[in-house]
Amino acid sequence: MELTYKNLTATARYSEEDKAYIGRLNVIGSVVSFEADTEDELQNAFEEAAEDYLDFCREKSINPTTKP
C-alpha cells in the first residue's frame, strides 16, 4: 500500500507475524519506519514519522529528498 504526505511517500504492508501494519518512508539515504495496529491508524503513524524525519532534516540542514 502506498501513502503520501508533504511530498514524501511510504510503502506499508500488513505483517501477519507482528499482527501490525509496517511501513517505511521512501527516502534516499535514510531508513525511516513506522507501524500501526490498524489500517485506520496507519496514515497517522506515517504522518508522525514523516514529521519527525522533516524536523531532523531541518535541524541538520539536509534536503529531505537527497542522501544525507
All heavy atoms as TSV, in Angstrom:
chain	resi	resn	atom	element	x	y	z
A	1	MET	N	N	0.846	-1.154	0.000
A	1	MET	CA	C	0.000	0.000	0.000
A	1	MET	C	C	0.900	1.228	0.000
A	1	MET	O	O	1.892	1.272	0.706
A	1	MET	CB	C	-0.915	-0.110	1.227
A	1	MET	CG	C	-1.354	1.112	1.887
A	1	MET	SD	S	-2.412	0.888	3.364
A	1	MET	CE	C	-3.092	-0.720	3.233
A	2	GLU	N	N	0.570	2.212	-0.819
A	2	GLU	CA	C	1.341	3.447	-0.924
A	2	GLU	C	C	0.651	4.572	-0.162
A	2	GLU	O	O	-0.572	4.700	-0.201
A	2	GLU	CB	C	1.473	3.861	-2.398
A	2	GLU	CG	C	2.335	2.945	-3.222
A	2	GLU	CD	C	3.813	3.071	-2.888
A	2	GLU	OE1	O	4.302	4.194	-2.661
A	2	GLU	OE2	O	4.488	2.031	-2.863
A	3	LEU	N	N	1.450	5.380	0.540
A	3	LEU	CA	C	0.949	6.522	1.295
A	3	LEU	C	C	1.718	7.763	0.847
A	3	LEU	O	O	2.886	7.675	0.483
A	3	LEU	CB	C	1.158	6.309	2.795
A	3	LEU	CG	C	0.530	5.057	3.386
A	3	LEU	CD1	C	1.131	4.766	4.757
A	3	LEU	CD2	C	-0.965	5.207	3.493
A	4	THR	N	N	1.069	8.936	0.917
A	4	THR	CA	C	1.699	10.197	0.538
A	4	THR	C	C	1.375	11.264	1.569
A	4	THR	O	O	0.247	11.336	2.067
A	4	THR	CB	C	1.191	10.663	-0.844
A	4	THR	OG1	O	1.443	9.632	-1.800
A	4	THR	CG2	C	1.865	11.935	-1.295
A	5	TYR	N	N	2.385	12.088	1.885
A	5	TYR	CA	C	2.217	13.198	2.824
A	5	TYR	C	C	3.346	14.189	2.591
A	5	TYR	O	O	4.522	13.800	2.616
A	5	TYR	CB	C	2.242	12.673	4.262
A	5	TYR	CG	C	2.161	13.732	5.334
A	5	TYR	CD1	C	0.972	14.400	5.592
A	5	TYR	CD2	C	3.266	14.062	6.088
A	5	TYR	CE1	C	0.880	15.358	6.581
A	5	TYR	CE2	C	3.194	15.013	7.090
A	5	TYR	CZ	C	1.998	15.660	7.329
A	5	TYR	OH	O	1.921	16.617	8.321
A	6	LYS	N	N	3.015	15.461	2.353
A	6	LYS	CA	C	4.009	16.526	2.168
A	6	LYS	C	C	5.134	16.125	1.217
A	6	LYS	O	O	6.312	16.236	1.527
A	6	LYS	CB	C	4.581	16.967	3.513
A	6	LYS	CG	C	3.601	17.707	4.377
A	6	LYS	CD	C	4.283	18.319	5.581
A	6	LYS	CE	C	3.271	19.131	6.380
A	6	LYS	NZ	N	3.918	19.750	7.552
A	7	ASN	N	N	4.782	15.648	0.058
A	7	ASN	CA	C	5.738	15.241	-0.974
A	7	ASN	C	C	6.627	14.063	-0.574
A	7	ASN	O	O	7.626	13.790	-1.227
A	7	ASN	CB	C	6.608	16.423	-1.422
A	7	ASN	CG	C	5.805	17.486	-2.122
A	7	ASN	OD1	O	4.854	17.188	-2.835
A	7	ASN	ND2	N	6.169	18.735	-1.907
A	8	LEU	N	N	6.300	13.382	0.506
A	8	LEU	CA	C	7.007	12.153	0.884
A	8	LEU	C	C	6.074	10.983	0.622
A	8	LEU	O	O	4.852	11.108	0.739
A	8	LEU	CB	C	7.392	12.176	2.359
A	8	LEU	CG	C	8.412	13.224	2.783
A	8	LEU	CD1	C	8.574	13.211	4.299
A	8	LEU	CD2	C	9.758	12.972	2.120
A	9	THR	N	N	6.651	9.852	0.283
A	9	THR	CA	C	5.848	8.651	0.076
A	9	THR	C	C	6.363	7.541	0.987
A	9	THR	O	O	7.497	7.578	1.460
A	9	THR	CB	C	5.910	8.177	-1.392
A	9	THR	OG1	O	7.260	7.868	-1.720
A	9	THR	CG2	C	5.344	9.227	-2.339
A	10	ALA	N	N	5.505	6.583	1.204
A	10	ALA	CA	C	5.863	5.429	2.018
A	10	ALA	C	C	5.167	4.198	1.459
A	10	ALA	O	O	4.147	4.297	0.790
A	10	ALA	CB	C	5.458	5.638	3.472
A	11	THR	N	N	5.747	3.070	1.770
A	11	THR	CA	C	5.157	1.795	1.423
A	11	THR	C	C	4.875	1.054	2.721
A	11	THR	O	O	5.706	1.049	3.624
A	11	THR	CB	C	6.130	0.970	0.554
A	11	THR	OG1	O	6.486	1.745	-0.591
A	11	THR	CG2	C	5.498	-0.331	0.115
A	12	ALA	N	N	3.686	0.475	2.817
A	12	ALA	CA	C	3.313	-0.254	4.032
A	12	ALA	C	C	2.682	-1.582	3.649
A	12	ALA	O	O	2.108	-1.730	2.572
A	12	ALA	CB	C	2.340	0.570	4.868
A	13	ARG	N	N	2.808	-2.541	4.575
A	13	ARG	CA	C	2.188	-3.859	4.372
A	13	ARG	C	C	1.745	-4.379	5.728
A	13	ARG	O	O	2.230	-3.947	6.770
A	13	ARG	CB	C	3.165	-4.824	3.721
A	13	ARG	CG	C	4.353	-5.147	4.618
A	13	ARG	CD	C	5.280	-6.183	4.012
A	13	ARG	NE	N	6.426	-6.409	4.845
A	13	ARG	CZ	C	6.451	-7.123	5.966
A	13	ARG	NH1	N	5.346	-7.700	6.405
A	13	ARG	NH2	N	7.552	-7.282	6.665
A	14	TYR	N	N	0.858	-5.331	5.696
A	14	TYR	CA	C	0.413	-5.964	6.934
A	14	TYR	C	C	1.302	-7.163	7.212
A	14	TYR	O	O	1.523	-8.010	6.357
A	14	TYR	CB	C	-1.049	-6.416	6.841
A	14	TYR	CG	C	-1.545	-6.967	8.155
A	14	TYR	CD1	C	-1.860	-6.115	9.193
A	14	TYR	CD2	C	-1.665	-8.333	8.365
A	14	TYR	CE1	C	-2.302	-6.600	10.420
A	14	TYR	CE2	C	-2.104	-8.840	9.579
A	14	TYR	CZ	C	-2.423	-7.964	10.602
A	14	TYR	OH	O	-2.848	-8.447	11.818
A	15	SER	N	N	1.830	-7.224	8.431
A	15	SER	CA	C	2.661	-8.351	8.853
A	15	SER	C	C	1.814	-9.282	9.712
A	15	SER	O	O	1.420	-8.920	10.823
A	15	SER	CB	C	3.861	-7.852	9.658
A	15	SER	OG	O	4.515	-8.941	10.273
A	16	GLU	N	N	1.535	-10.429	9.191
A	16	GLU	CA	C	0.760	-11.422	9.940
A	16	GLU	C	C	1.517	-11.841	11.201
A	16	GLU	O	O	0.923	-12.023	12.265
A	16	GLU	CB	C	0.479	-12.644	9.052
A	16	GLU	CG	C	-0.567	-13.575	9.602
A	16	GLU	CD	C	-1.945	-12.941	9.707
A	16	GLU	OE1	O	-2.401	-12.285	8.765
A	16	GLU	OE2	O	-2.582	-13.126	10.772
A	17	GLU	N	N	2.828	-11.964	11.088
A	17	GLU	CA	C	3.658	-12.354	12.224
A	17	GLU	C	C	3.577	-11.334	13.370
A	17	GLU	O	O	3.464	-11.699	14.536
A	17	GLU	CB	C	5.111	-12.495	11.768
A	17	GLU	CG	C	6.066	-12.879	12.871
A	17	GLU	CD	C	7.502	-12.993	12.365
A	17	GLU	OE1	O	7.701	-13.258	11.161
A	17	GLU	OE2	O	8.408	-12.799	13.184
A	18	ASP	N	N	3.629	-10.038	13.020
A	18	ASP	CA	C	3.589	-8.980	14.031
A	18	ASP	C	C	2.172	-8.524	14.362
A	18	ASP	O	O	1.975	-7.765	15.306
A	18	ASP	CB	C	4.398	-7.772	13.556
A	18	ASP	CG	C	5.858	-8.093	13.358
A	18	ASP	OD1	O	6.438	-8.790	14.219
A	18	ASP	OD2	O	6.440	-7.647	12.347
A	19	LYS	N	N	1.218	-8.939	13.547
A	19	LYS	CA	C	-0.173	-8.501	13.699
A	19	LYS	C	C	-0.265	-6.977	13.695
A	19	LYS	O	O	-0.963	-6.355	14.497
A	19	LYS	CB	C	-0.799	-9.063	14.984
A	19	LYS	CG	C	-0.786	-10.564	15.089
A	19	LYS	CD	C	-1.749	-11.198	14.114
A	19	LYS	CE	C	-1.873	-12.683	14.391
A	19	LYS	NZ	N	-1.592	-13.511	13.259
A	20	ALA	N	N	0.484	-6.363	12.759
A	20	ALA	CA	C	0.512	-4.908	12.656
A	20	ALA	C	C	0.877	-4.511	11.227
A	20	ALA	O	O	1.426	-5.310	10.472
A	20	ALA	CB	C	1.535	-4.324	13.625
A	21	TYR	N	N	0.568	-3.271	10.900
A	21	TYR	CA	C	0.990	-2.704	9.635
A	21	TYR	C	C	2.382	-2.117	9.827
A	21	TYR	O	O	2.625	-1.374	10.778
A	21	TYR	CB	C	0.020	-1.613	9.173
A	21	TYR	CG	C	-1.288	-2.182	8.709
A	21	TYR	CD1	C	-2.331	-2.394	9.600
A	21	TYR	CD2	C	-1.484	-2.514	7.376
A	21	TYR	CE1	C	-3.539	-2.932	9.177
A	21	TYR	CE2	C	-2.686	-3.056	6.944
A	21	TYR	CZ	C	-3.704	-3.259	7.846
A	21	TYR	OH	O	-4.887	-3.792	7.421
A	22	ILE	N	N	3.283	-2.448	8.935
A	22	ILE	CA	C	4.665	-1.979	8.994
A	22	ILE	C	C	4.898	-1.127	7.750
A	22	ILE	O	O	4.602	-1.556	6.636
A	22	ILE	CB	C	5.663	-3.157	8.991
A	22	ILE	CG1	C	5.302	-4.200	10.046
A	22	ILE	CG2	C	7.087	-2.652	9.125
A	22	ILE	CD1	C	5.389	-3.725	11.463
A	23	GLY	N	N	5.435	0.064	7.957
A	23	GLY	CA	C	5.680	0.949	6.829
A	23	GLY	C	C	7.076	1.521	6.851
A	23	GLY	O	O	7.761	1.497	7.872
A	24	ARG	N	N	7.485	2.035	5.697
A	24	ARG	CA	C	8.806	2.639	5.559
A	24	ARG	C	C	8.714	3.793	4.579
A	24	ARG	O	O	8.153	3.644	3.491
A	24	ARG	CB	C	9.773	1.586	5.054
A	24	ARG	CG	C	11.180	2.059	4.943
A	24	ARG	CD	C	12.080	0.897	4.627
A	24	ARG	NE	N	13.419	1.407	4.365
A	24	ARG	CZ	C	14.444	0.651	4.118
A	24	ARG	NH1	N	14.311	-0.657	4.082
A	24	ARG	NH2	N	15.620	1.179	3.892
A	25	LEU	N	N	9.269	4.939	4.989
A	25	LEU	CA	C	9.320	6.075	4.086
A	25	LEU	C	C	10.243	5.754	2.928
A	25	LEU	O	O	11.281	5.117	3.115
A	25	LEU	CB	C	9.847	7.323	4.805
A	25	LEU	CG	C	8.804	8.251	5.436
A	25	LEU	CD1	C	8.129	7.601	6.600
A	25	LEU	CD2	C	9.429	9.556	5.801
A	26	ASN	N	N	9.873	6.204	1.755
A	26	ASN	CA	C	10.694	6.019	0.565
A	26	ASN	C	C	11.593	7.240	0.429
A	26	ASN	O	O	11.327	8.151	-0.337
A	26	ASN	CB	C	9.812	5.868	-0.676
A	26	ASN	CG	C	8.859	4.706	-0.565
A	26	ASN	OD1	O	9.195	3.679	0.002
A	26	ASN	ND2	N	7.661	4.869	-1.096
A	27	VAL	N	N	12.668	7.285	1.246
A	27	VAL	CA	C	13.598	8.405	1.214
A	27	VAL	C	C	14.981	7.893	0.839
A	27	VAL	O	O	15.316	6.737	1.078
A	27	VAL	CB	C	13.655	9.162	2.564
A	27	VAL	CG1	C	12.323	9.831	2.847
A	27	VAL	CG2	C	14.038	8.255	3.708
A	28	ILE	N	N	15.757	8.787	0.261
A	28	ILE	CA	C	17.086	8.416	-0.207
A	28	ILE	C	C	18.079	8.528	0.943
A	28	ILE	O	O	18.177	9.549	1.597
A	28	ILE	CB	C	17.509	9.343	-1.360
A	28	ILE	CG1	C	16.544	9.203	-2.523
A	28	ILE	CG2	C	18.936	9.058	-1.801
A	28	ILE	CD1	C	16.704	10.242	-3.593
A	29	GLY	N	N	18.806	7.471	1.222
A	29	GLY	CA	C	19.882	7.521	2.181
A	29	GLY	C	C	19.482	7.437	3.641
A	29	GLY	O	O	20.328	7.548	4.506
A	30	SER	N	N	18.227	7.269	3.938
A	30	SER	CA	C	17.773	7.168	5.326
A	30	SER	C	C	16.753	6.048	5.441
A	30	SER	O	O	16.027	5.756	4.499
A	30	SER	CB	C	17.113	8.468	5.781
A	30	SER	OG	O	18.033	9.526	5.773
A	31	VAL	N	N	16.701	5.442	6.598
A	31	VAL	CA	C	15.682	4.438	6.869
A	31	VAL	C	C	14.760	5.018	7.929
A	31	VAL	O	O	15.187	5.314	9.039
A	31	VAL	CB	C	16.306	3.118	7.368
A	31	VAL	CG1	C	15.212	2.128	7.742
A	31	VAL	CG2	C	17.231	2.540	6.325
A	32	VAL	N	N	13.517	5.205	7.543
A	32	VAL	CA	C	12.505	5.733	8.462
A	32	VAL	C	C	11.319	4.784	8.405
A	32	VAL	O	O	10.693	4.624	7.361
A	32	VAL	CB	C	12.069	7.164	8.066
A	32	VAL	CG1	C	11.035	7.696	9.042
A	32	VAL	CG2	C	13.268	8.102	7.976
A	33	SER	N	N	11.047	4.136	9.525
A	33	SER	CA	C	9.951	3.169	9.543
A	33	SER	C	C	8.902	3.576	10.570
A	33	SER	O	O	9.141	4.427	11.424
A	33	SER	CB	C	10.472	1.767	9.844
A	33	SER	OG	O	11.114	1.754	11.099
A	34	PHE	N	N	7.743	2.953	10.456
A	34	PHE	CA	C	6.632	3.226	11.358
A	34	PHE	C	C	5.729	2.006	11.378
A	34	PHE	O	O	5.829	1.141	10.508
A	34	PHE	CB	C	5.860	4.479	10.927
A	34	PHE	CG	C	5.342	4.426	9.510
A	34	PHE	CD1	C	4.065	3.991	9.248
A	34	PHE	CD2	C	6.156	4.785	8.446
A	34	PHE	CE1	C	3.589	3.929	7.942
A	34	PHE	CE2	C	5.695	4.736	7.137
A	34	PHE	CZ	C	4.400	4.307	6.891
A	35	GLU	N	N	4.881	1.929	12.391
A	35	GLU	CA	C	3.928	0.816	12.433
A	35	GLU	C	C	2.632	1.266	13.076
A	35	GLU	O	O	2.581	2.264	13.795
A	35	GLU	CB	C	4.499	-0.390	13.146
A	35	GLU	CG	C	4.681	-0.251	14.630
A	35	GLU	CD	C	5.174	-1.543	15.251
A	35	GLU	OE1	O	6.310	-1.948	14.961
A	35	GLU	OE2	O	4.410	-2.131	16.030
A	36	ALA	N	N	1.583	0.524	12.811
A	36	ALA	CA	C	0.258	0.799	13.357
A	36	ALA	C	C	-0.487	-0.520	13.531
A	36	ALA	O	O	-0.268	-1.469	12.784
A	36	ALA	CB	C	-0.525	1.717	12.419
A	37	ASP	N	N	-1.349	-0.557	14.512
A	37	ASP	CA	C	-2.127	-1.771	14.769
A	37	ASP	C	C	-3.256	-1.972	13.772
A	37	ASP	O	O	-3.631	-3.101	13.482
A	37	ASP	CB	C	-2.709	-1.737	16.182
A	37	ASP	CG	C	-1.629	-1.860	17.255
A	37	ASP	OD1	O	-0.571	-2.479	16.985
A	37	ASP	OD2	O	-1.832	-1.321	18.347
A	38	THR	N	N	-3.809	-0.865	13.261
A	38	THR	CA	C	-4.924	-0.965	12.324
A	38	THR	C	C	-4.657	-0.117	11.090
A	38	THR	O	O	-3.837	0.811	11.119
A	38	THR	CB	C	-6.244	-0.482	12.957
A	38	THR	OG1	O	-6.155	0.929	13.188
A	38	THR	CG2	C	-6.549	-1.213	14.253
A	39	GLU	N	N	-5.359	-0.411	10.030
A	39	GLU	CA	C	-5.231	0.367	8.808
A	39	GLU	C	C	-5.674	1.811	9.042
A	39	GLU	O	O	-5.105	2.741	8.472
A	39	GLU	CB	C	-6.049	-0.274	7.686
A	39	GLU	CG	C	-5.741	0.283	6.333
A	39	GLU	CD	C	-6.375	-0.491	5.203
A	39	GLU	OE1	O	-6.691	-1.683	5.370
A	39	GLU	OE2	O	-6.540	0.110	4.131
A	40	ASP	N	N	-6.672	2.001	9.899
A	40	ASP	CA	C	-7.141	3.353	10.217
A	40	ASP	C	C	-6.050	4.191	10.884
A	40	ASP	O	O	-6.005	5.406	10.700
A	40	ASP	CB	C	-8.369	3.311	11.127
A	40	ASP	CG	C	-9.606	2.786	10.424
A	40	ASP	OD1	O	-9.660	2.830	9.179
A	40	ASP	OD2	O	-10.526	2.336	11.129
A	41	GLU	N	N	-5.165	3.576	11.654
A	41	GLU	CA	C	-4.093	4.283	12.350
A	41	GLU	C	C	-2.860	4.487	11.472
A	41	GLU	O	O	-1.960	5.254	11.826
A	41	GLU	CB	C	-3.673	3.507	13.604
A	41	GLU	CG	C	-4.763	3.378	14.639
A	41	GLU	CD	C	-4.388	2.405	15.752
A	41	GLU	OE1	O	-3.343	1.733	15.660
A	41	GLU	OE2	O	-5.164	2.320	16.715
A	42	LEU	N	N	-2.809	3.825	10.339
A	42	LEU	CA	C	-1.620	3.808	9.503
A	42	LEU	C	C	-1.240	5.186	8.972
A	42	LEU	O	O	-0.074	5.588	9.046
A	42	LEU	CB	C	-1.818	2.830	8.346
A	42	LEU	CG	C	-0.606	2.505	7.507
A	42	LEU	CD1	C	0.519	1.922	8.355
A	42	LEU	CD2	C	-0.986	1.529	6.407
A	43	GLN	N	N	-2.177	5.939	8.441
A	43	GLN	CA	C	-1.867	7.266	7.887
A	43	GLN	C	C	-1.317	8.181	8.973
A	43	GLN	O	O	-0.338	8.897	8.758
A	43	GLN	CB	C	-3.108	7.898	7.234
A	43	GLN	CG	C	-2.843	9.253	6.588
A	43	GLN	CD	C	-1.968	9.195	5.345
A	43	GLN	OE1	O	-2.009	8.236	4.590
A	43	GLN	NE2	N	-1.168	10.231	5.122
A	44	ASN	N	N	-1.888	8.143	10.159
A	44	ASN	CA	C	-1.414	8.976	11.260
A	44	ASN	C	C	0.017	8.591	11.661
A	44	ASN	O	O	0.869	9.459	11.878
A	44	ASN	CB	C	-2.350	8.880	12.462
A	44	ASN	CG	C	-1.978	9.873	13.538
A	44	ASN	OD1	O	-1.810	11.054	13.264
A	44	ASN	ND2	N	-1.843	9.393	14.760
A	45	ALA	N	N	0.301	7.310	11.747
A	45	ALA	CA	C	1.645	6.851	12.093
A	45	ALA	C	C	2.647	7.299	11.023
A	45	ALA	O	O	3.765	7.728	11.349
A	45	ALA	CB	C	1.664	5.333	12.243
A	46	PHE	N	N	2.253	7.224	9.766
A	46	PHE	CA	C	3.094	7.676	8.662
A	46	PHE	C	C	3.367	9.172	8.772
A	46	PHE	O	O	4.506	9.623	8.659
A	46	PHE	CB	C	2.432	7.328	7.332
A	46	PHE	CG	C	2.991	8.049	6.139
A	46	PHE	CD1	C	4.358	8.058	5.878
A	46	PHE	CD2	C	2.157	8.708	5.270
A	46	PHE	CE1	C	4.867	8.717	4.765
A	46	PHE	CE2	C	2.655	9.365	4.156
A	46	PHE	CZ	C	4.014	9.372	3.905
A	47	GLU	N	N	2.326	9.958	9.016
A	47	GLU	CA	C	2.485	11.409	9.115
A	47	GLU	C	C	3.394	11.782	10.284
A	47	GLU	O	O	4.222	12.689	10.163
A	47	GLU	CB	C	1.132	12.097	9.220
A	47	GLU	CG	C	0.351	12.024	7.922
A	47	GLU	CD	C	-1.032	12.628	8.000
A	47	GLU	OE1	O	-1.353	13.309	9.007
A	47	GLU	OE2	O	-1.816	12.429	7.045
A	48	GLU	N	N	3.274	11.092	11.400
A	48	GLU	CA	C	4.149	11.358	12.546
A	48	GLU	C	C	5.607	11.038	12.198
A	48	GLU	O	O	6.508	11.813	12.520
A	48	GLU	CB	C	3.709	10.544	13.759
A	48	GLU	CG	C	2.446	11.058	14.408
A	48	GLU	CD	C	2.000	10.211	15.592
A	48	GLU	OE1	O	2.805	9.384	16.100
A	48	GLU	OE2	O	0.857	10.374	16.012
A	49	ALA	N	N	5.838	9.914	11.539
A	49	ALA	CA	C	7.196	9.546	11.134
A	49	ALA	C	C	7.744	10.554	10.123
A	49	ALA	O	O	8.913	10.946	10.198
A	49	ALA	CB	C	7.209	8.135	10.551
A	50	ALA	N	N	6.900	10.983	9.198
A	50	ALA	CA	C	7.326	11.962	8.198
A	50	ALA	C	C	7.683	13.287	8.861
A	50	ALA	O	O	8.704	13.898	8.525
A	50	ALA	CB	C	6.222	12.161	7.155
A	51	GLU	N	N	6.874	13.744	9.799
A	51	GLU	CA	C	7.167	14.993	10.506
A	51	GLU	C	C	8.470	14.888	11.288
A	51	GLU	O	O	9.273	15.827	11.301
A	51	GLU	CB	C	6.013	15.381	11.431
A	51	GLU	CG	C	4.786	15.902	10.719
A	51	GLU	CD	C	5.001	17.220	9.974
A	51	GLU	OE1	O	5.943	17.980	10.309
A	51	GLU	OE2	O	4.228	17.483	9.040
A	52	ASP	N	N	8.699	13.750	11.948
A	52	ASP	CA	C	9.959	13.545	12.675
A	52	ASP	C	C	11.139	13.622	11.711
A	52	ASP	O	O	12.170	14.236	12.004
A	52	ASP	CB	C	9.967	12.205	13.403
A	52	ASP	CG	C	9.052	12.177	14.617
A	52	ASP	OD1	O	8.611	13.254	15.079
A	52	ASP	OD2	O	8.778	11.057	15.099
A	53	TYR	N	N	10.999	12.985	10.557
A	53	TYR	CA	C	12.053	13.000	9.554
A	53	TYR	C	C	12.295	14.421	9.033
A	53	TYR	O	O	13.439	14.867	8.916
A	53	TYR	CB	C	11.706	12.051	8.404
A	53	TYR	CG	C	12.678	12.107	7.263
A	53	TYR	CD1	C	13.987	11.649	7.433
A	53	TYR	CD2	C	12.316	12.612	6.027
A	53	TYR	CE1	C	14.902	11.701	6.379
A	53	TYR	CE2	C	13.214	12.665	4.975
A	53	TYR	CZ	C	14.505	12.214	5.156
A	53	TYR	OH	O	15.404	12.277	4.121
A	54	LEU	N	N	11.228	15.149	8.746
A	54	LEU	CA	C	11.367	16.521	8.255
A	54	LEU	C	C	12.005	17.425	9.313
A	54	LEU	O	O	12.838	18.278	8.990
A	54	LEU	CB	C	10.012	17.071	7.810
A	54	LEU	CG	C	9.416	16.409	6.570
A	54	LEU	CD1	C	7.978	16.875	6.349
A	54	LEU	CD2	C	10.269	16.668	5.345
A	55	ASP	N	N	11.639	17.242	10.580
A	55	ASP	CA	C	12.269	18.000	11.670
A	55	ASP	C	C	13.765	17.710	11.729
A	55	ASP	O	O	14.585	18.621	11.873
A	55	ASP	CB	C	11.628	17.664	13.019
A	55	ASP	CG	C	10.233	18.236	13.188
A	55	ASP	OD1	O	9.846	19.145	12.410
A	55	ASP	OD2	O	9.527	17.760	14.099
A	56	PHE	N	N	14.123	16.430	11.635
A	56	PHE	CA	C	15.530	16.029	11.635
A	56	PHE	C	C	16.279	16.710	10.488
A	56	PHE	O	O	17.379	17.244	10.669
A	56	PHE	CB	C	15.643	14.505	11.528
A	56	PHE	CG	C	17.035	14.018	11.278
A	56	PHE	CD1	C	17.946	13.916	12.327
A	56	PHE	CD2	C	17.447	13.662	10.006
A	56	PHE	CE1	C	19.244	13.468	12.101
A	56	PHE	CE2	C	18.738	13.224	9.769
A	56	PHE	CZ	C	19.639	13.125	10.820
A	57	CYS	N	N	15.682	16.693	9.310
A	57	CYS	CA	C	16.319	17.297	8.140
A	57	CYS	C	C	16.509	18.802	8.342
A	57	CYS	O	O	17.564	19.347	7.989
A	57	CYS	CB	C	15.499	17.033	6.884
A	57	CYS	SG	S	15.575	15.314	6.338
A	58	ARG	N	N	15.512	19.481	8.917
A	58	ARG	CA	C	15.641	20.915	9.185
A	58	ARG	C	C	16.777	21.174	10.174
A	58	ARG	O	O	17.588	22.079	9.978
A	58	ARG	CB	C	14.331	21.483	9.721
A	58	ARG	CG	C	13.322	21.810	8.642
A	58	ARG	CD	C	12.142	22.594	9.192
A	58	ARG	NE	N	11.268	21.773	10.028
A	58	ARG	CZ	C	10.298	20.994	9.569
A	58	ARG	NH1	N	10.053	20.932	8.282
A	58	ARG	NH2	N	9.557	20.300	10.396
A	59	GLU	N	N	16.833	20.387	11.239
A	59	GLU	CA	C	17.878	20.566	12.259
A	59	GLU	C	C	19.271	20.371	11.693
A	59	GLU	O	O	20.219	21.043	12.105
A	59	GLU	CB	C	17.666	19.583	13.409
A	59	GLU	CG	C	16.478	19.886	14.276
A	59	GLU	CD	C	16.209	18.793	15.297
A	59	GLU	OE1	O	17.072	17.907	15.509
A	59	GLU	OE2	O	15.107	18.818	15.897
A	60	LYS	N	N	19.420	19.440	10.768
A	60	LYS	CA	C	20.727	19.109	10.195
A	60	LYS	C	C	20.989	19.811	8.866
A	60	LYS	O	O	22.009	19.567	8.228
A	60	LYS	CB	C	20.848	17.589	9.987
A	60	LYS	CG	C	20.668	16.771	11.245
A	60	LYS	CD	C	21.793	17.038	12.220
A	60	LYS	CE	C	21.634	16.152	13.440
A	60	LYS	NZ	N	22.623	16.424	14.454
A	61	SER	N	N	20.059	20.675	8.438
A	61	SER	CA	C	20.158	21.370	7.145
A	61	SER	C	C	20.349	20.388	5.998
A	61	SER	O	O	21.208	20.548	5.125
A	61	SER	CB	C	21.303	22.380	7.174
A	61	SER	OG	O	21.064	23.356	8.143
A	62	ILE	N	N	19.529	19.351	6.011
A	62	ILE	CA	C	19.557	18.313	4.990
A	62	ILE	C	C	18.317	18.441	4.116
A	62	ILE	O	O	17.214	18.637	4.618
A	62	ILE	CB	C	19.567	16.899	5.638
A	62	ILE	CG1	C	20.821	16.717	6.487
A	62	ILE	CG2	C	19.433	15.816	4.582
A	62	ILE	CD1	C	20.784	15.456	7.337
A	63	ASN	N	N	18.503	18.311	2.817
A	63	ASN	CA	C	17.368	18.246	1.919
A	63	ASN	C	C	16.706	16.881	2.122
A	63	ASN	O	O	17.374	15.855	1.975
A	63	ASN	CB	C	17.833	18.425	0.471
A	63	ASN	CG	C	16.697	18.394	-0.526
A	63	ASN	OD1	O	15.681	17.740	-0.321
A	63	ASN	ND2	N	16.893	19.107	-1.617
A	64	PRO	N	N	15.422	16.833	2.479
A	64	PRO	CA	C	14.789	15.545	2.807
A	64	PRO	C	C	14.688	14.561	1.646
A	64	PRO	O	O	14.404	13.392	1.858
A	64	PRO	CB	C	13.403	15.939	3.292
A	64	PRO	CG	C	13.190	17.333	2.901
A	64	PRO	CD	C	14.525	17.949	2.655
A	65	THR	N	N	14.958	15.004	0.438
A	65	THR	CA	C	14.856	14.093	-0.697
A	65	THR	C	C	16.214	13.696	-1.260
A	65	THR	O	O	16.286	13.063	-2.307
A	65	THR	CB	C	13.996	14.705	-1.813
A	65	THR	OG1	O	14.604	15.926	-2.228
A	65	THR	CG2	C	12.573	14.934	-1.344
A	66	THR	N	N	17.302	14.075	-0.575
A	66	THR	CA	C	18.633	13.676	-1.023
A	66	THR	C	C	19.355	12.913	0.073
A	66	THR	O	O	18.980	12.978	1.237
A	66	THR	CB	C	19.486	14.889	-1.442
A	66	THR	OG1	O	19.632	15.748	-0.316
A	66	THR	CG2	C	18.878	15.636	-2.593
A	67	LYS	N	N	20.414	12.257	-0.310
A	67	LYS	CA	C	21.191	11.465	0.651
A	67	LYS	C	C	21.872	12.393	1.652
A	67	LYS	O	O	22.530	13.348	1.260
A	67	LYS	CB	C	22.228	10.623	-0.086
A	67	LYS	CG	C	22.940	9.641	0.792
A	67	LYS	CD	C	23.831	8.751	-0.024
A	67	LYS	CE	C	24.486	7.727	0.888
A	67	LYS	NZ	N	25.232	6.745	0.141
A	68	PRO	N	N	21.719	12.117	2.968
A	68	PRO	CA	C	22.351	12.971	3.978
A	68	PRO	C	C	23.874	12.895	3.923
A	68	PRO	O	O	24.448	11.975	3.457
A	68	PRO	CB	C	21.852	12.403	5.311
A	68	PRO	CG	C	20.894	11.338	5.013
A	68	PRO	CD	C	20.926	11.079	3.537
